[in-house]
Amino acid sequence: MTFDKTMIFGFAAGLVLGCVGYRIYNENRDRIGSVLGKCGAAEGAAEAGDLTLEELESQKERLEDLIAEVKARKEGE
C-alpha cells in the first residue's frame, strides 16, 4: 500500500475534524446530555442491576412489539 497525496490529505482532514468535533462536544456536553436524556440514551444510563423487574419486563415487551412491527412491515412488502 502506497501513501499518496490524497490519502495523506484525507487522514489529516479526518484528524482535524475529529479534534474539532471532540472540542464542540466537550463545550456542549450538558446540552447534548439533556437532549439524549429526553430520548432515553442518557450518559450513565441505568444498568440492568439498577432496574426493577417490572421495568425490565416493560422494556422487553416494548422491544418485542417493535420487533413484531418490523417483521409485519417486511412481510407486507
Chimera marker file (.cmm) of the C-alpha trace (Angstrom):
<marker_set name="trace">
<marker id="1" x="0.000" y="0.000" z="0.000" r="1" g="1" b="0" radius="0.5"/>
<marker id="2" x="1.496" y="3.275" z="-1.032" r="1" g="1" b="0" radius="0.5"/>
<marker id="3" x="0.808" y="6.626" z="0.538" r="1" g="1" b="0" radius="0.5"/>
<marker id="4" x="-0.220" y="9.210" z="-1.984" r="1" g="1" b="0" radius="0.5"/>
<marker id="5" x="-1.224" y="12.829" z="-1.562" r="1" g="1" b="0" radius="0.5"/>
<marker id="6" x="-4.975" y="12.156" z="-1.329" r="1" g="1" b="0" radius="0.5"/>
<marker id="7" x="-4.546" y="9.549" z="1.402" r="1" g="1" b="0" radius="0.5"/>
<marker id="8" x="-2.408" y="11.862" z="3.500" r="1" g="1" b="0" radius="0.5"/>
<marker id="9" x="-4.855" y="14.729" z="2.918" r="1" g="1" b="0" radius="0.5"/>
<marker id="10" x="-7.777" y="12.508" z="3.927" r="1" g="1" b="0" radius="0.5"/>
<marker id="11" x="-6.023" y="11.392" z="7.088" r="1" g="1" b="0" radius="0.5"/>
<marker id="12" x="-5.171" y="14.979" z="8.036" r="1" g="1" b="0" radius="0.5"/>
<marker id="13" x="-8.718" y="16.170" z="7.332" r="1" g="1" b="0" radius="0.5"/>
<marker id="14" x="-10.177" y="13.347" z="9.423" r="1" g="1" b="0" radius="0.5"/>
<marker id="15" x="-7.812" y="14.120" z="12.269" r="1" g="1" b="0" radius="0.5"/>
<marker id="16" x="-8.661" y="17.831" z="12.251" r="1" g="1" b="0" radius="0.5"/>
<marker id="17" x="-12.417" y="17.241" z="12.012" r="1" g="1" b="0" radius="0.5"/>
<marker id="18" x="-12.255" y="14.661" z="14.801" r="1" g="1" b="0" radius="0.5"/>
<marker id="19" x="-10.481" y="17.143" z="17.077" r="1" g="1" b="0" radius="0.5"/>
<marker id="20" x="-12.949" y="19.909" z="16.226" r="1" g="1" b="0" radius="0.5"/>
<marker id="21" x="-15.913" y="17.588" z="16.866" r="1" g="1" b="0" radius="0.5"/>
<marker id="22" x="-14.464" y="16.480" z="20.199" r="1" g="1" b="0" radius="0.5"/>
<marker id="23" x="-13.965" y="20.098" z="21.272" r="1" g="1" b="0" radius="0.5"/>
<marker id="24" x="-17.508" y="21.071" z="20.259" r="1" g="1" b="0" radius="0.5"/>
<marker id="25" x="-18.878" y="18.046" z="22.114" r="1" g="1" b="0" radius="0.5"/>
<marker id="26" x="-16.993" y="18.963" z="25.294" r="1" g="1" b="0" radius="0.5"/>
<marker id="27" x="-18.163" y="22.582" z="25.123" r="1" g="1" b="0" radius="0.5"/>
<marker id="28" x="-21.809" y="21.486" z="24.755" r="1" g="1" b="0" radius="0.5"/>
<marker id="29" x="-21.753" y="18.349" z="26.897" r="1" g="1" b="0" radius="0.5"/>
<marker id="30" x="-24.595" y="19.479" z="29.181" r="1" g="1" b="0" radius="0.5"/>
<marker id="31" x="-26.898" y="20.433" z="26.323" r="1" g="1" b="0" radius="0.5"/>
<marker id="32" x="-26.146" y="17.215" z="24.422" r="1" g="1" b="0" radius="0.5"/>
<marker id="33" x="-26.718" y="15.175" z="27.585" r="1" g="1" b="0" radius="0.5"/>
<marker id="34" x="-30.115" y="16.755" z="28.154" r="1" g="1" b="0" radius="0.5"/>
<marker id="35" x="-31.189" y="16.073" z="24.561" r="1" g="1" b="0" radius="0.5"/>
<marker id="36" x="-30.006" y="12.472" z="24.774" r="1" g="1" b="0" radius="0.5"/>
<marker id="37" x="-31.686" y="12.101" z="28.148" r="1" g="1" b="0" radius="0.5"/>
<marker id="38" x="-35.042" y="13.031" z="26.631" r="1" g="1" b="0" radius="0.5"/>
<marker id="39" x="-34.785" y="10.158" z="24.149" r="1" g="1" b="0" radius="0.5"/>
<marker id="40" x="-33.621" y="7.601" z="26.711" r="1" g="1" b="0" radius="0.5"/>
<marker id="41" x="-29.927" y="7.499" z="25.848" r="1" g="1" b="0" radius="0.5"/>
<marker id="42" x="-28.618" y="9.459" z="28.804" r="1" g="1" b="0" radius="0.5"/>
<marker id="43" x="-24.989" y="9.346" z="29.823" r="1" g="1" b="0" radius="0.5"/>
<marker id="44" x="-24.598" y="6.945" z="32.732" r="1" g="1" b="0" radius="0.5"/>
<marker id="45" x="-27.870" y="5.198" z="31.970" r="1" g="1" b="0" radius="0.5"/>
<marker id="46" x="-29.057" y="2.632" z="34.452" r="1" g="1" b="0" radius="0.5"/>
<marker id="47" x="-27.551" y="-0.798" z="34.221" r="1" g="1" b="0" radius="0.5"/>
<marker id="48" x="-29.543" y="-3.993" z="34.482" r="1" g="1" b="0" radius="0.5"/>
<marker id="49" x="-28.745" y="-4.286" z="38.196" r="1" g="1" b="0" radius="0.5"/>
<marker id="50" x="-30.257" y="-0.849" z="38.847" r="1" g="1" b="0" radius="0.5"/>
<marker id="51" x="-33.606" y="-1.622" z="37.215" r="1" g="1" b="0" radius="0.5"/>
<marker id="52" x="-36.544" y="-3.332" z="38.833" r="1" g="1" b="0" radius="0.5"/>
<marker id="53" x="-38.004" y="-6.487" z="37.389" r="1" g="1" b="0" radius="0.5"/>
<marker id="54" x="-41.105" y="-4.567" z="36.293" r="1" g="1" b="0" radius="0.5"/>
<marker id="55" x="-39.019" y="-2.018" z="34.400" r="1" g="1" b="0" radius="0.5"/>
<marker id="56" x="-37.051" y="-4.762" z="32.656" r="1" g="1" b="0" radius="0.5"/>
<marker id="57" x="-40.237" y="-6.623" z="31.682" r="1" g="1" b="0" radius="0.5"/>
<marker id="58" x="-41.731" y="-3.389" z="30.349" r="1" g="1" b="0" radius="0.5"/>
<marker id="59" x="-38.662" y="-2.774" z="28.180" r="1" g="1" b="0" radius="0.5"/>
<marker id="60" x="-38.755" y="-6.384" z="26.983" r="1" g="1" b="0" radius="0.5"/>
<marker id="61" x="-42.407" y="-6.052" z="25.945" r="1" g="1" b="0" radius="0.5"/>
<marker id="62" x="-41.674" y="-2.803" z="24.120" r="1" g="1" b="0" radius="0.5"/>
<marker id="63" x="-38.795" y="-4.425" z="22.209" r="1" g="1" b="0" radius="0.5"/>
<marker id="64" x="-40.941" y="-7.429" z="21.322" r="1" g="1" b="0" radius="0.5"/>
<marker id="65" x="-43.623" y="-5.079" z="19.989" r="1" g="1" b="0" radius="0.5"/>
<marker id="66" x="-41.053" y="-3.198" z="17.885" r="1" g="1" b="0" radius="0.5"/>
<marker id="67" x="-39.691" y="-6.475" z="16.501" r="1" g="1" b="0" radius="0.5"/>
<marker id="68" x="-43.208" y="-7.606" z="15.600" r="1" g="1" b="0" radius="0.5"/>
<marker id="69" x="-43.890" y="-4.302" z="13.811" r="1" g="1" b="0" radius="0.5"/>
<marker id="70" x="-40.696" y="-4.583" z="11.760" r="1" g="1" b="0" radius="0.5"/>
<marker id="71" x="-41.474" y="-8.192" z="10.836" r="1" g="1" b="0" radius="0.5"/>
<marker id="72" x="-45.018" y="-7.240" z="9.823" r="1" g="1" b="0" radius="0.5"/>
<marker id="73" x="-43.713" y="-4.428" z="7.621" r="1" g="1" b="0" radius="0.5"/>
<marker id="74" x="-41.234" y="-6.756" z="5.923" r="1" g="1" b="0" radius="0.5"/>
<marker id="75" x="-43.922" y="-9.374" z="5.280" r="1" g="1" b="0" radius="0.5"/>
<marker id="76" x="-46.243" y="-6.688" z="3.863" r="1" g="1" b="0" radius="0.5"/>
<marker id="77" x="-43.693" y="-5.597" z="1.278" r="1" g="1" b="0" radius="0.5"/>
<link id1="1" id2="2" r="1" g="1" b="0" radius="0.2"/>
<link id1="2" id2="3" r="1" g="1" b="0" radius="0.2"/>
<link id1="3" id2="4" r="1" g="1" b="0" radius="0.2"/>
<link id1="4" id2="5" r="1" g="1" b="0" radius="0.2"/>
<link id1="5" id2="6" r="1" g="1" b="0" radius="0.2"/>
<link id1="6" id2="7" r="1" g="1" b="0" radius="0.2"/>
<link id1="7" id2="8" r="1" g="1" b="0" radius="0.2"/>
<link id1="8" id2="9" r="1" g="1" b="0" radius="0.2"/>
<link id1="9" id2="10" r="1" g="1" b="0" radius="0.2"/>
<link id1="10" id2="11" r="1" g="1" b="0" radius="0.2"/>
<link id1="11" id2="12" r="1" g="1" b="0" radius="0.2"/>
<link id1="12" id2="13" r="1" g="1" b="0" radius="0.2"/>
<link id1="13" id2="14" r="1" g="1" b="0" radius="0.2"/>
<link id1="14" id2="15" r="1" g="1" b="0" radius="0.2"/>
<link id1="15" id2="16" r="1" g="1" b="0" radius="0.2"/>
<link id1="16" id2="17" r="1" g="1" b="0" radius="0.2"/>
<link id1="17" id2="18" r="1" g="1" b="0" radius="0.2"/>
<link id1="18" id2="19" r="1" g="1" b="0" radius="0.2"/>
<link id1="19" id2="20" r="1" g="1" b="0" radius="0.2"/>
<link id1="20" id2="21" r="1" g="1" b="0" radius="0.2"/>
<link id1="21" id2="22" r="1" g="1" b="0" radius="0.2"/>
<link id1="22" id2="23" r="1" g="1" b="0" radius="0.2"/>
<link id1="23" id2="24" r="1" g="1" b="0" radius="0.2"/>
<link id1="24" id2="25" r="1" g="1" b="0" radius="0.2"/>
<link id1="25" id2="26" r="1" g="1" b="0" radius="0.2"/>
<link id1="26" id2="27" r="1" g="1" b="0" radius="0.2"/>
<link id1="27" id2="28" r="1" g="1" b="0" radius="0.2"/>
<link id1="28" id2="29" r="1" g="1" b="0" radius="0.2"/>
<link id1="29" id2="30" r="1" g="1" b="0" radius="0.2"/>
<link id1="30" id2="31" r="1" g="1" b="0" radius="0.2"/>
<link id1="31" id2="32" r="1" g="1" b="0" radius="0.2"/>
<link id1="32" id2="33" r="1" g="1" b="0" radius="0.2"/>
<link id1="33" id2="34" r="1" g="1" b="0" radius="0.2"/>
<link id1="34" id2="35" r="1" g="1" b="0" radius="0.2"/>
<link id1="35" id2="36" r="1" g="1" b="0" radius="0.2"/>
<link id1="36" id2="37" r="1" g="1" b="0" radius="0.2"/>
<link id1="37" id2="38" r="1" g="1" b="0" radius="0.2"/>
<link id1="38" id2="39" r="1" g="1" b="0" radius="0.2"/>
<link id1="39" id2="40" r="1" g="1" b="0" radius="0.2"/>
<link id1="40" id2="41" r="1" g="1" b="0" radius="0.2"/>
<link id1="41" id2="42" r="1" g="1" b="0" radius="0.2"/>
<link id1="42" id2="43" r="1" g="1" b="0" radius="0.2"/>
<link id1="43" id2="44" r="1" g="1" b="0" radius="0.2"/>
<link id1="44" id2="45" r="1" g="1" b="0" radius="0.2"/>
<link id1="45" id2="46" r="1" g="1" b="0" radius="0.2"/>
<link id1="46" id2="47" r="1" g="1" b="0" radius="0.2"/>
<link id1="47" id2="48" r="1" g="1" b="0" radius="0.2"/>
<link id1="48" id2="49" r="1" g="1" b="0" radius="0.2"/>
<link id1="49" id2="50" r="1" g="1" b="0" radius="0.2"/>
<link id1="50" id2="51" r="1" g="1" b="0" radius="0.2"/>
<link id1="51" id2="52" r="1" g="1" b="0" radius="0.2"/>
<link id1="52" id2="53" r="1" g="1" b="0" radius="0.2"/>
<link id1="53" id2="54" r="1" g="1" b="0" radius="0.2"/>
<link id1="54" id2="55" r="1" g="1" b="0" radius="0.2"/>
<link id1="55" id2="56" r="1" g="1" b="0" radius="0.2"/>
<link id1="56" id2="57" r="1" g="1" b="0" radius="0.2"/>
<link id1="57" id2="58" r="1" g="1" b="0" radius="0.2"/>
<link id1="58" id2="59" r="1" g="1" b="0" radius="0.2"/>
<link id1="59" id2="60" r="1" g="1" b="0" radius="0.2"/>
<link id1="60" id2="61" r="1" g="1" b="0" radius="0.2"/>
<link id1="61" id2="62" r="1" g="1" b="0" radius="0.2"/>
<link id1="62" id2="63" r="1" g="1" b="0" radius="0.2"/>
<link id1="63" id2="64" r="1" g="1" b="0" radius="0.2"/>
<link id1="64" id2="65" r="1" g="1" b="0" radius="0.2"/>
<link id1="65" id2="66" r="1" g="1" b="0" radius="0.2"/>
<link id1="66" id2="67" r="1" g="1" b="0" radius="0.2"/>
<link id1="67" id2="68" r="1" g="1" b="0" radius="0.2"/>
<link id1="68" id2="69" r="1" g="1" b="0" radius="0.2"/>
<link id1="69" id2="70" r="1" g="1" b="0" radius="0.2"/>
<link id1="70" id2="71" r="1" g="1" b="0" radius="0.2"/>
<link id1="71" id2="72" r="1" g="1" b="0" radius="0.2"/>
<link id1="72" id2="73" r="1" g="1" b="0" radius="0.2"/>
<link id1="73" id2="74" r="1" g="1" b="0" radius="0.2"/>
<link id1="74" id2="75" r="1" g="1" b="0" radius="0.2"/>
<link id1="75" id2="76" r="1" g="1" b="0" radius="0.2"/>
<link id1="76" id2="77" r="1" g="1" b="0" radius="0.2"/>
</marker_set>
